């Protein structure tokens, strides 16, 4: 049965069995999230679900300032080696477990020690964490860490019930228990995730929907059609080609915000047998691929001019962008010369996996045509997004068209991807010099010193190219015009406090 039919049947059953959930909000997602465990998770759409499911220690404002959530205030010691947080006294987890300092300690220790945790590299500076009072917690660092607040405003700071985590282990991903304004009801893979309002949330009065129903619909055309028909109330990542039509539709509302992240092609350079190719082992081949791509044409043809060409982990609007490393113009002759230098005068065939949605597949088809002119024959493997990420982790890929939604601190866009032991380093690129520079950037609060470190890393990466950066997107949302109070954030999350629907 199709997702559309399953959803219709589900809504009909809700209507017949209960009138208690009239105020549902149905949100169309571009992909199905991966594990609903904040330590194991890595997808952008998973973060959208977590935003309503799991409170964090701190959050961000639309202008990227850190604001209280479960932590009401915080302070650094004079030597920047201890971070002390005061915590809310009126929060609890969905299973009734109280939220307190001991719960924070349990969460941080799980993130640091769970074998499957992707948060380890985000918390390497934390030597220990201790409850210094019932509602006070102290993080003792092994070295100063300018990124820690940013980490605690994302998944490393999302709090899971320690009771549920101890009982369920890795199965927590199938039945997550947090402390957010909505609690988990059910998940049907590739079909829906349902959350229900948590009446005992400390800020329950700010949340106006009884249920949230997240529906993964990779096809952007189908997702928009469902919005127009009333089967969705809101969708994330509207296709740029549909933006004008939505803005002219009196039944719909539109929102946009420049993202903090990037999109690119991650190359398998050292992750198992499939890295043992000219593409994986020879940086000249990767540079040839990069030179074969006209990033401005991609923006014009695929994204209607709404995105920005890119060749770095930071967008051109970021203060961390390396101005000495501008986007290179396409150079097919130089690309062919590099292939010849690598002993590939007759060209090369490579496989790149890509998410199975129309926009990313169109992107790859444009890149495929460009690369062919330089002697690079790309076969495109369309793959469901969560499966694609699993293949990356396992090393079962040559190249992967994938991106990152971006973080408030520049460390979040690069450290986990480029350090040798980084939790998101699916290419398995490893450079002692890059590790040293990125670790040094965490130690300083001086912007100029940190930027010098990142510029040094960029100089190495533009030669090695474990990721061929392509562009920086703009978040585009479309929704029913009956929705009021939605605020667009640069991190692309959907925050529902104060949002209503007539």
VOBAPA-542298 format. One record per residue (C-alpha): chain; x negated, y negated, z negated. Coordinates in steps of 0.2 Angstrom, whole numbers. Each point is the difference from the previous one (the first is absolute). Example, Ala and Ser with C-alpha at 12.3 -4.5 7.8 and 13.67 -1.06 7.14 Angstrom:
2
<doba chaine="A" px="-62" py="22" pz="-39"/>
<doba chaine="A" px="-6" py="-17" pz="3"/>
***
This chain:
502
<doba chaine="A" px="0" py="0" pz="0"/>
<doba chaine="A" px="-7" py="-17" pz="4"/>
<doba chaine="A" px="-5" py="-13" pz="-13"/>
<doba chaine="A" px="15" py="-11" pz="6"/>
<doba chaine="A" px="13" py="14" pz="-2"/>
<doba chaine="A" px="-7" py="6" pz="-17"/>
<doba chaine="A" px="1" py="-18" pz="-6"/>
<doba chaine="A" px="18" py="-2" pz="5"/>
<doba chaine="A" px="4" py="16" pz="-8"/>
<doba chaine="A" px="-8" py="-5" pz="-16"/>
<doba chaine="A" px="8" py="-17" pz="0"/>
<doba chaine="A" px="17" py="8" pz="3"/>
<doba chaine="A" px="-3" py="12" pz="-15"/>
<doba chaine="A" px="-4" py="-15" pz="-11"/>
<doba chaine="A" px="15" py="-9" pz="5"/>
<doba chaine="A" px="11" py="15" pz="-4"/>
<doba chaine="A" px="-8" py="5" pz="-17"/>
<doba chaine="A" px="-3" py="-17" pz="-8"/>
<doba chaine="A" px="5" py="-18" pz="1"/>
<doba chaine="A" px="-14" py="-5" pz="-13"/>
<doba chaine="A" px="-13" py="-3" pz="13"/>
<doba chaine="A" px="9" py="-13" pz="12"/>
<doba chaine="A" px="-15" py="-12" pz="-1"/>
<doba chaine="A" px="-13" py="11" pz="9"/>
<doba chaine="A" px="-14" py="-8" pz="10"/>
<doba chaine="A" px="-6" py="11" pz="15"/>
<doba chaine="A" px="-18" py="-4" pz="5"/>
<doba chaine="A" px="-7" py="6" pz="16"/>
<doba chaine="A" px="-19" py="5" pz="-1"/>
<doba chaine="A" px="-11" py="3" pz="15"/>
<doba chaine="A" px="-7" py="16" pz="-8"/>
<doba chaine="A" px="3" py="13" pz="-13"/>
<doba chaine="A" px="-10" py="-3" pz="-16"/>
<doba chaine="A" px="-13" py="12" pz="-5"/>
<doba chaine="A" px="-1" py="7" pz="-18"/>
<doba chaine="A" px="11" py="-10" pz="-12"/>
<doba chaine="A" px="-14" py="0" pz="-13"/>
<doba chaine="A" px="-9" py="-16" pz="-3"/>
<doba chaine="A" px="-17" py="9" pz="-2"/>
<doba chaine="A" px="2" py="11" pz="16"/>
<doba chaine="A" px="8" py="-13" pz="11"/>
<doba chaine="A" px="-7" py="-10" pz="14"/>
<doba chaine="A" px="14" py="-6" pz="12"/>
<doba chaine="A" px="6" py="-17" pz="2"/>
<doba chaine="A" px="19" py="6" pz="0"/>
<doba chaine="A" px="-4" py="9" pz="-16"/>
<doba chaine="A" px="-5" py="-16" pz="-8"/>
<doba chaine="A" px="17" py="-8" pz="6"/>
<doba chaine="A" px="9" py="14" pz="-10"/>
<doba chaine="A" px="-12" py="-1" pz="-15"/>
<doba chaine="A" px="4" py="-19" pz="-1"/>
<doba chaine="A" px="18" py="4" pz="-6"/>
<doba chaine="A" px="-5" py="17" pz="-8"/>
<doba chaine="A" px="-15" py="-4" pz="-10"/>
<doba chaine="A" px="-4" py="-16" pz="-10"/>
<doba chaine="A" px="-19" py="-5" pz="0"/>
<doba chaine="A" px="-10" py="-8" pz="-14"/>
<doba chaine="A" px="0" py="-16" pz="11"/>
<doba chaine="A" px="7" py="-6" pz="16"/>
<doba chaine="A" px="-3" py="-14" pz="12"/>
<doba chaine="A" px="9" py="-16" pz="6"/>
<doba chaine="A" px="4" py="-5" pz="18"/>
<doba chaine="A" px="-16" py="-11" pz="-1"/>
<doba chaine="A" px="-10" py="15" pz="-6"/>
<doba chaine="A" px="-2" py="-5" pz="-18"/>
<doba chaine="A" px="0" py="14" pz="-13"/>
<doba chaine="A" px="16" py="-1" pz="-11"/>
<doba chaine="A" px="6" py="11" pz="-15"/>
<doba chaine="A" px="10" py="16" pz="2"/>
<doba chaine="A" px="-3" py="13" pz="-14"/>
<doba chaine="A" px="-15" py="-10" pz="-6"/>
<doba chaine="A" px="6" py="-17" pz="-7"/>
<doba chaine="A" px="-17" py="-8" pz="-1"/>
<doba chaine="A" px="-18" py="5" pz="1"/>
<doba chaine="A" px="-17" py="-7" pz="-4"/>
<doba chaine="A" px="-19" py="4" pz="4"/>
<doba chaine="A" px="-14" py="0" pz="-12"/>
<doba chaine="A" px="-13" py="-13" pz="2"/>
<doba chaine="A" px="-12" py="13" pz="8"/>
<doba chaine="A" px="14" py="6" pz="12"/>
<doba chaine="A" px="-3" py="17" pz="-7"/>
<doba chaine="A" px="17" py="3" pz="-9"/>
<doba chaine="A" px="18" py="-4" pz="7"/>
<doba chaine="A" px="13" py="0" pz="-14"/>
<doba chaine="A" px="19" py="0" pz="5"/>
<doba chaine="A" px="15" py="-3" pz="-10"/>
<doba chaine="A" px="15" py="11" pz="5"/>
<doba chaine="A" px="18" py="-1" pz="0"/>
<doba chaine="A" px="9" py="7" pz="-15"/>
<doba chaine="A" px="17" py="3" pz="9"/>
<doba chaine="A" px="-5" py="12" pz="14"/>
<doba chaine="A" px="3" py="18" pz="1"/>
<doba chaine="A" px="-2" py="14" pz="13"/>
<doba chaine="A" px="15" py="8" pz="9"/>
<doba chaine="A" px="-2" py="15" pz="-10"/>
<doba chaine="A" px="2" py="-9" pz="-17"/>
<doba chaine="A" px="-19" py="0" pz="-4"/>
<doba chaine="A" px="-5" py="-17" pz="-7"/>
<doba chaine="A" px="-12" py="-11" pz="9"/>
<doba chaine="A" px="-14" py="-5" pz="-11"/>
<doba chaine="A" px="-19" py="-2" pz="0"/>
<doba chaine="A" px="-2" py="19" pz="-2"/>
<doba chaine="A" px="10" py="2" pz="16"/>
<doba chaine="A" px="-12" py="-12" pz="9"/>
<doba chaine="A" px="-15" py="10" pz="-6"/>
<doba chaine="A" px="8" py="16" pz="6"/>
<doba chaine="A" px="3" py="-7" pz="17"/>
<doba chaine="A" px="-17" py="-7" pz="3"/>
<doba chaine="A" px="-9" py="16" pz="-6"/>
<doba chaine="A" px="11" py="10" pz="12"/>
<doba chaine="A" px="-5" py="-12" pz="14"/>
<doba chaine="A" px="-18" py="3" pz="-4"/>
<doba chaine="A" px="0" py="19" pz="-3"/>
<doba chaine="A" px="13" py="8" pz="11"/>
<doba chaine="A" px="-9" py="9" pz="14"/>
<doba chaine="A" px="13" py="-6" pz="13"/>
<doba chaine="A" px="-1" py="-18" pz="-6"/>
<doba chaine="A" px="-3" py="-13" pz="13"/>
<doba chaine="A" px="-2" py="-14" pz="-13"/>
<doba chaine="A" px="-17" py="6" pz="-7"/>
<doba chaine="A" px="-10" py="-12" pz="11"/>
<doba chaine="A" px="11" py="-14" pz="-5"/>
<doba chaine="A" px="-3" py="3" pz="-19"/>
<doba chaine="A" px="-19" py="4" pz="1"/>
<doba chaine="A" px="-4" py="-15" pz="-11"/>
<doba chaine="A" px="11" py="6" pz="-14"/>
<doba chaine="A" px="-11" py="9" pz="-13"/>
<doba chaine="A" px="14" py="2" pz="-12"/>
<doba chaine="A" px="18" py="-6" pz="-4"/>
<doba chaine="A" px="7" py="0" pz="-18"/>
<doba chaine="A" px="16" py="-4" pz="-9"/>
<doba chaine="A" px="-6" py="-14" pz="-12"/>
<doba chaine="A" px="18" py="-2" pz="-6"/>
<doba chaine="A" px="17" py="7" pz="4"/>
<doba chaine="A" px="2" py="-13" pz="14"/>
<doba chaine="A" px="-18" py="-5" pz="3"/>
<doba chaine="A" px="-12" py="9" pz="11"/>
<doba chaine="A" px="-19" py="-4" pz="3"/>
<doba chaine="A" px="-9" py="5" pz="16"/>
<doba chaine="A" px="-19" py="2" pz="-3"/>
<doba chaine="A" px="-10" py="-2" pz="15"/>
<doba chaine="A" px="-17" py="7" pz="5"/>
<doba chaine="A" px="-4" py="-16" pz="10"/>
<doba chaine="A" px="10" py="-15" pz="4"/>
<doba chaine="A" px="14" py="3" pz="13"/>
<doba chaine="A" px="8" py="-15" pz="9"/>
<doba chaine="A" px="12" py="12" pz="9"/>
<doba chaine="A" px="8" py="8" pz="-16"/>
<doba chaine="A" px="15" py="-11" pz="-1"/>
<doba chaine="A" px="4" py="3" pz="18"/>
<doba chaine="A" px="-1" py="19" pz="-2"/>
<doba chaine="A" px="12" py="-1" pz="-15"/>
<doba chaine="A" px="12" py="-10" pz="11"/>
<doba chaine="A" px="1" py="15" pz="11"/>
<doba chaine="A" px="2" py="19" pz="-1"/>
<doba chaine="A" px="-14" py="1" pz="-13"/>
<doba chaine="A" px="11" py="-11" pz="-12"/>
<doba chaine="A" px="16" py="9" pz="4"/>
<doba chaine="A" px="6" py="10" pz="-16"/>
<doba chaine="A" px="6" py="18" pz="0"/>
<doba chaine="A" px="8" py="8" pz="-15"/>
<doba chaine="A" px="-14" py="9" pz="-9"/>
<doba chaine="A" px="13" py="13" pz="-6"/>
<doba chaine="A" px="5" py="4" pz="18"/>
<doba chaine="A" px="-18" py="-1" pz="7"/>
<doba chaine="A" px="-5" py="13" pz="-13"/>
<doba chaine="A" px="15" py="12" pz="3"/>
<doba chaine="A" px="0" py="-1" pz="19"/>
<doba chaine="A" px="-18" py="-2" pz="5"/>
<doba chaine="A" px="-1" py="-2" pz="19"/>
<doba chaine="A" px="18" py="4" pz="2"/>
<doba chaine="A" px="4" py="-18" pz="-7"/>
<doba chaine="A" px="-2" py="-5" pz="18"/>
<doba chaine="A" px="17" py="9" pz="3"/>
<doba chaine="A" px="9" py="-7" pz="-15"/>
<doba chaine="A" px="-9" py="-16" pz="-5"/>
<doba chaine="A" px="4" py="-9" pz="-17"/>
<doba chaine="A" px="-5" py="-18" pz="-2"/>
<doba chaine="A" px="7" py="-15" pz="-9"/>
<doba chaine="A" px="6" py="-11" pz="14"/>
<doba chaine="A" px="17" py="-7" pz="3"/>
<doba chaine="A" px="5" py="15" pz="10"/>
<doba chaine="A" px="-2" py="19" pz="-4"/>
<doba chaine="A" px="-2" py="14" pz="12"/>
<doba chaine="A" px="15" py="10" pz="5"/>
<doba chaine="A" px="-5" py="11" pz="15"/>
<doba chaine="A" px="-11" py="1" pz="15"/>
<doba chaine="A" px="3" py="10" pz="17"/>
<doba chaine="A" px="-16" py="0" pz="10"/>
<doba chaine="A" px="1" py="-10" pz="16"/>
<doba chaine="A" px="18" py="-5" pz="-4"/>
<doba chaine="A" px="3" py="-11" pz="-16"/>
<doba chaine="A" px="-6" py="-5" pz="-17"/>
<doba chaine="A" px="13" py="-5" pz="-13"/>
<doba chaine="A" px="-3" py="-11" pz="-15"/>
<doba chaine="A" px="14" py="-4" pz="-13"/>
<doba chaine="A" px="0" py="-16" pz="-11"/>
<doba chaine="A" px="-8" py="3" pz="-17"/>
<doba chaine="A" px="12" py="-8" pz="-12"/>
<doba chaine="A" px="-13" py="-1" pz="-14"/>
<doba chaine="A" px="-13" py="-10" pz="9"/>
<doba chaine="A" px="-5" py="-15" pz="-9"/>
<doba chaine="A" px="5" py="-11" pz="15"/>
<doba chaine="A" px="15" py="10" pz="6"/>
<doba chaine="A" px="11" py="-16" pz="2"/>
<doba chaine="A" px="-12" py="-6" pz="14"/>
<doba chaine="A" px="4" py="15" pz="11"/>
<doba chaine="A" px="16" py="0" pz="9"/>
<doba chaine="A" px="1" py="17" pz="9"/>
<doba chaine="A" px="6" py="16" pz="-7"/>
<doba chaine="A" px="-10" py="11" pz="12"/>
<doba chaine="A" px="-14" py="-2" pz="12"/>
<doba chaine="A" px="0" py="11" pz="15"/>
<doba chaine="A" px="-17" py="0" pz="9"/>
<doba chaine="A" px="2" py="8" pz="18"/>
<doba chaine="A" px="-16" py="4" pz="10"/>
<doba chaine="A" px="4" py="-4" pz="19"/>
<doba chaine="A" px="-16" py="-1" pz="10"/>
<doba chaine="A" px="8" py="-6" pz="16"/>
<doba chaine="A" px="1" py="-19" pz="-1"/>
<doba chaine="A" px="15" py="-1" pz="12"/>
<doba chaine="A" px="10" py="13" pz="-10"/>
<doba chaine="A" px="-4" py="-9" pz="-16"/>
<doba chaine="A" px="6" py="-16" pz="7"/>
<doba chaine="A" px="16" py="8" pz="8"/>
<doba chaine="A" px="4" py="7" pz="-17"/>
<doba chaine="A" px="-2" py="-17" pz="-8"/>
<doba chaine="A" px="12" py="-8" pz="13"/>
<doba chaine="A" px="13" py="14" pz="-2"/>
<doba chaine="A" px="0" py="-3" pz="-19"/>
<doba chaine="A" px="-8" py="17" pz="-4"/>
<doba chaine="A" px="-15" py="-10" pz="-7"/>
<doba chaine="A" px="0" py="-16" pz="-10"/>
<doba chaine="A" px="-18" py="-3" pz="2"/>
<doba chaine="A" px="-16" py="6" pz="9"/>
<doba chaine="A" px="-18" py="-3" pz="-1"/>
<doba chaine="A" px="-13" py="-2" pz="14"/>
<doba chaine="A" px="12" py="-6" pz="13"/>
<doba chaine="A" px="-8" py="2" pz="18"/>
<doba chaine="A" px="-7" py="-17" pz="5"/>
<doba chaine="A" px="9" py="2" pz="17"/>
<doba chaine="A" px="17" py="0" pz="-10"/>
<doba chaine="A" px="-4" py="-16" pz="-11"/>
<doba chaine="A" px="8" py="-12" pz="12"/>
<doba chaine="A" px="16" py="10" pz="2"/>
<doba chaine="A" px="2" py="2" pz="-19"/>
<doba chaine="A" px="-3" py="-19" pz="-3"/>
<doba chaine="A" px="14" py="-4" pz="13"/>
<doba chaine="A" px="12" py="13" pz="-8"/>
<doba chaine="A" px="12" py="-9" pz="-11"/>
<doba chaine="A" px="3" py="16" pz="-10"/>
<doba chaine="A" px="-18" py="2" pz="-4"/>
<doba chaine="A" px="-13" py="-9" pz="-10"/>
<doba chaine="A" px="-19" py="1" pz="3"/>
<doba chaine="A" px="-16" py="-3" pz="-10"/>
<doba chaine="A" px="-18" py="0" pz="4"/>
<doba chaine="A" px="-16" py="-1" pz="-10"/>
<doba chaine="A" px="-19" py="2" pz="6"/>
<doba chaine="A" px="-7" py="16" pz="-7"/>
<doba chaine="A" px="-16" py="2" pz="-11"/>
<doba chaine="A" px="-5" py="16" pz="10"/>
<doba chaine="A" px="-6" py="7" pz="16"/>
<doba chaine="A" px="3" py="13" pz="13"/>
<doba chaine="A" px="-13" py="10" pz="9"/>
<doba chaine="A" px="-7" py="17" pz="6"/>
<doba chaine="A" px="-8" py="10" pz="-14"/>
<doba chaine="A" px="-14" py="11" pz="7"/>
<doba chaine="A" px="-5" py="17" pz="-8"/>
<doba chaine="A" px="-19" py="-2" pz="-2"/>
<doba chaine="A" px="-3" py="13" pz="-13"/>
<doba chaine="A" px="16" py="9" pz="-6"/>
<doba chaine="A" px="-3" py="18" pz="5"/>
<doba chaine="A" px="-2" py="8" pz="17"/>
<doba chaine="A" px="11" py="-12" pz="10"/>
<doba chaine="A" px="-13" py="-14" pz="-3"/>
<doba chaine="A" px="-13" py="10" pz="10"/>
<doba chaine="A" px="4" py="-9" pz="16"/>
<doba chaine="A" px="-9" py="-14" pz="9"/>
<doba chaine="A" px="14" py="-12" pz="-6"/>
<doba chaine="A" px="-3" py="5" pz="-18"/>
<doba chaine="A" px="-19" py="2" pz="1"/>
<doba chaine="A" px="-6" py="-15" pz="11"/>
<doba chaine="A" px="4" py="-18" pz="-5"/>
<doba chaine="A" px="-3" py="-5" pz="19"/>
<doba chaine="A" px="15" py="10" pz="5"/>
<doba chaine="A" px="11" py="-9" pz="-13"/>
<doba chaine="A" px="-6" py="-16" pz="5"/>
<doba chaine="A" px="4" py="4" pz="18"/>
<doba chaine="A" px="18" py="4" pz="-5"/>
<doba chaine="A" px="1" py="-17" pz="-9"/>
<doba chaine="A" px="-7" py="-10" pz="15"/>
<doba chaine="A" px="12" py="9" pz="11"/>
<doba chaine="A" px="15" py="-8" pz="-10"/>
<doba chaine="A" px="7" py="-17" pz="4"/>
<doba chaine="A" px="8" py="-5" pz="-17"/>
<doba chaine="A" px="8" py="-16" pz="7"/>
<doba chaine="A" px="9" py="10" pz="13"/>
<doba chaine="A" px="6" py="13" pz="-13"/>
<doba chaine="A" px="7" py="-15" pz="-10"/>
<doba chaine="A" px="9" py="-7" pz="15"/>
<doba chaine="A" px="6" py="16" pz="8"/>
<doba chaine="A" px="5" py="10" pz="-15"/>
<doba chaine="A" px="3" py="-13" pz="-13"/>
<doba chaine="A" px="8" py="-15" pz="9"/>
<doba chaine="A" px="-15" py="-11" pz="-6"/>
<doba chaine="A" px="6" py="2" pz="-18"/>
<doba chaine="A" px="-15" py="8" pz="-7"/>
<doba chaine="A" px="-19" py="-4" pz="-1"/>
<doba chaine="A" px="-14" py="8" pz="9"/>
<doba chaine="A" px="-12" py="8" pz="-13"/>
<doba chaine="A" px="-17" py="8" pz="-2"/>
<doba chaine="A" px="-2" py="0" pz="-19"/>
<doba chaine="A" px="9" py="6" pz="-16"/>
<doba chaine="A" px="6" py="-18" pz="-3"/>
<doba chaine="A" px="11" py="-11" pz="11"/>
<doba chaine="A" px="-6" py="-16" pz="7"/>
<doba chaine="A" px="11" py="-10" pz="-12"/>
<doba chaine="A" px="-10" py="8" pz="-15"/>
<doba chaine="A" px="-13" py="-10" pz="-9"/>
<doba chaine="A" px="-10" py="17" pz="1"/>
<doba chaine="A" px="0" py="1" pz="19"/>
<doba chaine="A" px="-18" py="0" pz="7"/>
<doba chaine="A" px="0" py="-15" pz="12"/>
<doba chaine="A" px="-17" py="6" pz="7"/>
<doba chaine="A" px="8" py="16" pz="6"/>
<doba chaine="A" px="14" py="-6" pz="12"/>
<doba chaine="A" px="10" py="12" pz="11"/>
<doba chaine="A" px="-10" py="6" pz="15"/>
<doba chaine="A" px="7" py="-3" pz="17"/>
<doba chaine="A" px="3" py="16" pz="10"/>
<doba chaine="A" px="-15" py="6" pz="10"/>
<doba chaine="A" px="3" py="16" pz="10"/>
<doba chaine="A" px="-17" py="-1" pz="8"/>
<doba chaine="A" px="-9" py="0" pz="-17"/>
<doba chaine="A" px="11" py="14" pz="-6"/>
<doba chaine="A" px="-5" py="11" pz="15"/>
<doba chaine="A" px="-18" py="-5" pz="-3"/>
<doba chaine="A" px="1" py="6" pz="-18"/>
<doba chaine="A" px="8" py="16" pz="5"/>
<doba chaine="A" px="-14" py="3" pz="13"/>
<doba chaine="A" px="-13" py="-4" pz="-14"/>
<doba chaine="A" px="8" py="13" pz="-10"/>
<doba chaine="A" px="-2" py="13" pz="14"/>
<doba chaine="A" px="19" py="-1" pz="5"/>
<doba chaine="A" px="-2" py="-7" pz="18"/>
<doba chaine="A" px="15" py="10" pz="5"/>
<doba chaine="A" px="11" py="-6" pz="-14"/>
<doba chaine="A" px="8" py="8" pz="-15"/>
<doba chaine="A" px="16" py="7" pz="-6"/>
<doba chaine="A" px="7" py="-3" pz="-17"/>
<doba chaine="A" px="16" py="3" pz="-10"/>
<doba chaine="A" px="8" py="-14" pz="-11"/>
<doba chaine="A" px="15" py="4" pz="-11"/>
<doba chaine="A" px="13" py="-14" pz="-2"/>
<doba chaine="A" px="16" py="-2" pz="-10"/>
<doba chaine="A" px="15" py="6" pz="10"/>
<doba chaine="A" px="9" py="-16" pz="1"/>
<doba chaine="A" px="2" py="-10" pz="17"/>
<doba chaine="A" px="-10" py="-15" pz="-5"/>
<doba chaine="A" px="-16" py="9" pz="-5"/>
<doba chaine="A" px="2" py="12" pz="15"/>
<doba chaine="A" px="1" py="-15" pz="12"/>
<doba chaine="A" px="-15" py="-7" pz="-8"/>
<doba chaine="A" px="-10" py="16" pz="3"/>
<doba chaine="A" px="6" py="1" pz="18"/>
<doba chaine="A" px="-7" py="-17" pz="3"/>
<doba chaine="A" px="-16" py="5" pz="-8"/>
<doba chaine="A" px="0" py="16" pz="10"/>
<doba chaine="A" px="1" py="-10" pz="16"/>
<doba chaine="A" px="-14" py="-12" pz="-5"/>
<doba chaine="A" px="-12" py="14" pz="-6"/>
<doba chaine="A" px="3" py="10" pz="16"/>
<doba chaine="A" px="-8" py="-15" pz="10"/>
<doba chaine="A" px="-16" py="2" pz="-11"/>
<doba chaine="A" px="-1" py="19" pz="3"/>
<doba chaine="A" px="9" py="5" pz="-17"/>
<doba chaine="A" px="14" py="12" pz="2"/>
<doba chaine="A" px="12" py="-1" pz="-15"/>
<doba chaine="A" px="13" py="13" pz="-3"/>
<doba chaine="A" px="13" py="-6" pz="-13"/>
<doba chaine="A" px="7" py="12" pz="-13"/>
<doba chaine="A" px="16" py="-7" pz="-6"/>
<doba chaine="A" px="2" py="5" pz="-18"/>
<doba chaine="A" px="12" py="-3" pz="-15"/>
<doba chaine="A" px="-8" py="-13" pz="-11"/>
<doba chaine="A" px="-2" py="10" pz="-16"/>
<doba chaine="A" px="-6" py="15" pz="9"/>
<doba chaine="A" px="-13" py="-11" pz="9"/>
<doba chaine="A" px="-7" py="-6" pz="-16"/>
<doba chaine="A" px="-1" py="18" pz="-6"/>
<doba chaine="A" px="-10" py="4" pz="16"/>
<doba chaine="A" px="-12" py="-14" pz="-3"/>
<doba chaine="A" px="-3" py="5" pz="-18"/>
<doba chaine="A" px="-4" py="18" pz="6"/>
<doba chaine="A" px="-11" py="-6" pz="14"/>
<doba chaine="A" px="11" py="7" pz="13"/>
<doba chaine="A" px="-2" py="-14" pz="12"/>
<doba chaine="A" px="-12" py="-9" pz="11"/>
<doba chaine="A" px="8" py="-17" pz="0"/>
<doba chaine="A" px="16" py="-7" pz="-9"/>
<doba chaine="A" px="10" py="-16" pz="4"/>
<doba chaine="A" px="3" py="-5" pz="-18"/>
<doba chaine="A" px="0" py="-16" pz="-10"/>
<doba chaine="A" px="1" py="-7" pz="-18"/>
<doba chaine="A" px="13" py="-12" pz="-6"/>
<doba chaine="A" px="-13" py="-11" pz="-10"/>
<doba chaine="A" px="-3" py="-5" pz="-17"/>
<doba chaine="A" px="-2" py="-16" pz="-10"/>
<doba chaine="A" px="-18" py="2" pz="-3"/>
<doba chaine="A" px="-12" py="4" pz="15"/>
<doba chaine="A" px="-7" py="15" pz="-9"/>
<doba chaine="A" px="17" py="9" pz="2"/>
<doba chaine="A" px="-2" py="-1" pz="19"/>
<doba chaine="A" px="-17" py="8" pz="1"/>
<doba chaine="A" px="-8" py="8" pz="-15"/>
<doba chaine="A" px="11" py="16" pz="0"/>
<doba chaine="A" px="-3" py="2" pz="19"/>
<doba chaine="A" px="-18" py="-3" pz="2"/>
<doba chaine="A" px="-9" py="6" pz="-16"/>
<doba chaine="A" px="-7" py="17" pz="0"/>
<doba chaine="A" px="12" py="7" pz="-13"/>
<doba chaine="A" px="14" py="-12" pz="4"/>
<doba chaine="A" px="17" py="8" pz="-3"/>
<doba chaine="A" px="7" py="-5" pz="17"/>
<doba chaine="A" px="-16" py="3" pz="10"/>
<doba chaine="A" px="7" py="12" pz="13"/>
<doba chaine="A" px="-14" py="-3" pz="12"/>
<doba chaine="A" px="-13" py="5" pz="-13"/>
<doba chaine="A" px="-11" py="-14" pz="5"/>
<doba chaine="A" px="-14" py="-2" pz="-12"/>
<doba chaine="A" px="-13" py="-14" pz="-2"/>
<doba chaine="A" px="-10" py="-3" pz="-16"/>
<doba chaine="A" px="-2" py="-18" pz="6"/>
<doba chaine="A" px="19" py="-2" pz="2"/>
<doba chaine="A" px="3" py="8" pz="-17"/>
<doba chaine="A" px="-12" py="-12" pz="-8"/>
<doba chaine="A" px="7" py="-16" pz="8"/>
<doba chaine="A" px="18" py="5" pz="-4"/>
<doba chaine="A" px="-4" py="5" pz="-18"/>
<doba chaine="A" px="-9" py="-17" pz="-2"/>
<doba chaine="A" px="15" py="-9" pz="6"/>
<doba chaine="A" px="10" py="7" pz="-14"/>
<doba chaine="A" px="-12" py="-6" pz="-13"/>
<doba chaine="A" px="1" py="-19" pz="4"/>
<doba chaine="A" px="14" py="-12" pz="-2"/>
<doba chaine="A" px="-10" py="-13" pz="11"/>
<doba chaine="A" px="9" py="-1" pz="16"/>
<doba chaine="A" px="-15" py="-4" pz="10"/>
<doba chaine="A" px="-10" py="14" pz="-7"/>
<doba chaine="A" px="14" py="12" pz="4"/>
<doba chaine="A" px="2" py="-6" pz="17"/>
<doba chaine="A" px="-18" py="2" pz="4"/>
<doba chaine="A" px="2" py="18" pz="-5"/>
<doba chaine="A" px="15" py="3" pz="11"/>
<doba chaine="A" px="-9" py="-9" pz="15"/>
<doba chaine="A" px="-15" py="12" pz="-2"/>
<doba chaine="A" px="12" py="15" pz="0"/>
<doba chaine="A" px="9" py="-7" pz="16"/>
<doba chaine="A" px="-17" py="-2" pz="9"/>
<doba chaine="A" px="-3" py="19" pz="-3"/>
<doba chaine="A" px="17" py="5" pz="4"/>
<doba chaine="A" px="1" py="-9" pz="17"/>
<doba chaine="A" px="-15" py="11" pz="5"/>
<doba chaine="A" px="6" py="16" pz="-8"/>
<doba chaine="A" px="19" py="-2" pz="3"/>
<doba chaine="A" px="7" py="14" pz="-10"/>
<doba chaine="A" px="16" py="-10" pz="2"/>
<doba chaine="A" px="3" py="-9" pz="16"/>
<doba chaine="A" px="10" py="-15" pz="-6"/>
<doba chaine="A" px="14" py="-5" pz="12"/>
<doba chaine="A" px="12" py="-13" pz="-7"/>
<doba chaine="A" px="8" py="-8" pz="-15"/>
<doba chaine="A" px="19" py="1" pz="0"/>
<doba chaine="A" px="14" py="-11" pz="-6"/>
<doba chaine="A" px="13" py="8" pz="-11"/>
<doba chaine="A" px="17" py="-1" pz="8"/>
<doba chaine="A" px="17" py="4" pz="-9"/>
<doba chaine="A" px="17" py="0" pz="7"/>
<doba chaine="A" px="16" py="1" pz="-11"/>
<doba chaine="A" px="18" py="-3" pz="-1"/>
<doba chaine="A" px="5" py="-18" pz="-2"/>
<doba chaine="A" px="9" py="5" pz="-15"/>
<doba chaine="A" px="-16" py="3" pz="-10"/>
<doba chaine="A" px="-5" py="-15" pz="-10"/>
<doba chaine="A" px="-16" py="-4" pz="-10"/>
<doba chaine="A" px="-13" py="11" pz="9"/>
<doba chaine="A" px="-17" py="-8" pz="-1"/>
<doba chaine="A" px="-14" py="6" pz="12"/>
<doba chaine="A" px="-17" py="4" pz="-8"/>
<doba chaine="A" px="-17" py="1" pz="9"/>
<doba chaine="A" px="-1" py="18" pz="-6"/>
<doba chaine="A" px="15" py="6" pz="9"/>
<doba chaine="A" px="9" py="6" pz="-15"/>
<doba chaine="A" px="19" py="-1" pz="-2"/>
<doba chaine="A" px="3" py="-7" pz="-17"/>
<doba chaine="A" px="19" py="0" pz="-5"/>
<doba chaine="A" px="1" py="-10" pz="-16"/>
<doba chaine="A" px="13" py="-13" pz="3"/>
<doba chaine="A" px="5" py="7" pz="17"/>
<doba chaine="A" px="19" py="1" pz="3"/>
<doba chaine="A" px="11" py="6" pz="14"/>
<doba chaine="A" px="18" py="-7" pz="3"/>
***
